[in-house]
């Protein structure tokens, strides 16, 4: 699950055109994994929480925005991988 969080962080930060001057930073706030009782095909669930900050240059300085985002996952036994819900 931690690897999935780092992959999303890397993709999120590189998904901005550098010519725009916008800098986006994804900070992993938490990674939680919990059992899913009675579900043999997806016995584990998880949540990844990020704090995302974007800094945009403006004529009178820099505008900064922050927001939180969370993503839900389940562990797929057949594929042996985390799948976003």
C-alpha positions in Angstrom: 0.0 0.0 0.0 2.9 2.4 0.8 4.3 1.7 -2.7 1.0 2.6 -4.2 1.0 5.9 -2.3 4.5 6.7 -3.5 3.5 5.9 -7.1 0.5 8.2 -6.9 2.6 10.9 -5.3 5.2 10.7 -8.1 2.5 10.7 -10.8 0.6 13.6 -9.2 3.7 15.8 -8.9 4.9 15.1 -12.5 1.4 15.7 -14.0 1.9 19.5 -14.2 3.3 21.3 -17.2 6.5 23.0 -15.9 6.1 25.8 -18.4 3.1 27.0 -16.4 5.3 27.6 -13.3 2.9 25.7 -11.1 4.6 23.6 -8.4 2.5 20.8 -6.9 3.5 18.8 -3.8 1.7 15.7 -2.7 2.5 14.7 0.9 1.4 11.3 2.2 -0.5 11.9 5.4 -1.5 8.3 6.2 -1.7 4.8 4.8 -4.1 2.5 6.6 -4.8 -1.1 5.9 -7.7 -3.1 7.5 -9.2 -6.6 7.2 -12.5 -7.0 5.3 -14.4 -9.6 7.1 -16.3 -12.2 4.9 -14.8 -11.1 1.5 -12.5 -13.9 0.3 -11.8 -12.1 -3.1 -10.7 -8.8 -1.4 -9.8 -9.7 2.2 -8.0 -6.3 2.8 -9.0 -2.7 2.3 -7.0 0.4 2.6 -7.0 4.2 2.5 -4.3 6.6 1.4 -4.7 10.2 2.5 -2.7 13.0 0.9 -2.3 16.7 1.5 -1.8 18.4 -1.8 -0.3 21.9 -2.1 -0.1 23.9 -5.3 1.9 27.1 -5.7 1.1 29.3 -8.7 3.1 32.4 -9.6 1.0 35.6 -9.9 1.9 39.2 -10.7 1.9 40.2 -7.0 3.5 37.0 -5.6 2.5 33.4 -5.3 -0.9 31.9 -4.7 -0.9 28.8 -2.6 -3.8 26.3 -2.3 -4.0 23.2 -0.1 -6.5 20.5 0.0 -6.8 16.9 1.2 -7.6 13.9 -0.9 -8.2 10.3 0.1 -8.4 7.1 -2.0 -9.9 3.8 -1.1 -8.4 0.5 -2.2 -9.0 -3.2 -1.9 -6.5 -6.1 -2.2 -7.5 -8.3 -5.1 -6.4 -11.9 -4.3 -6.6 -13.1 -7.9 -4.3 -10.4 -9.3 -2.3 -10.0 -6.1 -2.6 -6.2 -6.4 -4.3 -3.1 -4.8 -7.2 -1.9 -6.8 -8.6 1.7 -6.4 -12.3 1.8 -5.6 
